């Protein structure tokens, strides 16, 4: 079974610290550009100023393109993680209901293992990825699944309800596959190099905005702050959306939590789905 590996640097940093650092870097680059533009404005003629405006527009266009591209990447990964939570909960619920066809004492033992398995998956899904207990919970999920699988195999070997048991085994395979997909999805981030590129282009773009203010002798402090703030907010949201269990934007575990309540507190139906 796959294991969650260590996160990359940008996905480990505190979100508020990242926001403040990026805002400070962008505003500083804009102010530095404005001061340089103000000092060099006397040496620039109108055609040179026009060329600088063209470069500034091109950088801002590239920045907008990169922000849209990385935002779409982060959103697609967020949606995939959200869908996998629902899919895994449905798969576990289906396997749990199909376990009702097992003969006793396998049926009761399977029900206990399923309850423990769901509790473990809920706890694992609501714990930070770098928490030391993650490996323990993943190993426990492996152990519980192997226990359920052994019960199914022992029933097959005794040739009891062979046709019905095959559907139970199929649901167990799907349940285990979706758990592996969820673990893999947690590591499927927007490439860190793309985020670094976005930050570099944002810094250069705002520096050129400030430079344009400087050569035109326009202070533009409010405009510069607004551009820096909006850019920082967008980049921060992109980063936050791509961190499954940190920050403000998190993948809801509602489906798993509802399944946990049903299995632990509500008697399941007699027939499988």
C-alpha positions, 0 to 999 in steps of 0.5 A: 500500500502506498504511503503519504510522503513528506510535503514540499516546502511551499505546502508546509509553510504557514499560510498567513506567513506565506501571505505576509511574506509574498505581499511584502516581496511584491510591494517591495519590488513595486516600490523598488521599480518605482524608485528606479523609474523615477531616477531614470525617467530623465534619460528616457525618451518617449519611444523608450517609455512606450517600449517599457509599457509594452513589456509591462503589458506583456508581463502582466498578461503572462502573469494572468495566464499563469495564475489562471493555469495554476488555479485551474490545476489546483481546482482540478486536484481539489475536485478530484480529492473531494470526489474520491472521498465520496467514492471511498465512502460509497465503496466501503458502505457497499462492501459493508452491506454485502458483508451481510451475506456472510455466514456466522460467525464471519458476519459478526466479525466482519461487521466489527472489522468494518466499524474499526476500519471506518473509524480508522479512515475517518481519523486518518482523513482528518489528521495532518499528513505530516502527523507521526500517527499517519503511518500508524493509522495507514498500517492499521487500515491495512491490517483491518482490511486483511482481516476482512479479506481473510474472512471472505476467502475462508467463506469462498474456500468452504464454497458457501454462497459462492456466487454472492461472495464474489460480489462481496470480494469485488466490492472489497477490491474497489474499496481497497483501490479507492483507498490507494487512489485517495492516498496518491491524490494527497501527493498530487500537487501543483508542481512546486516549480510552477508555483515558484515561476508564478511568484517570480513572474508576479514579482517582475510584473509588479516591479515593472508596474512600479517602474512605469509609475516612476518614469511617469512621476505617478506615485500610485501607492494605492494602486500598487498596494491593490495590485499586490494585494489581489495578486497575493490573495490569488496565489495564496488561494491557489496554494491553500486549495492544493493543501488537502488538510491545512489552511482554510480551504479543506476537502470535506469528509462529510461522506465518511463521517456520515458512513461512520455514524450509519455503521456505528449507530444505525442498523444496516439493511439486510440486502446489499446494494 
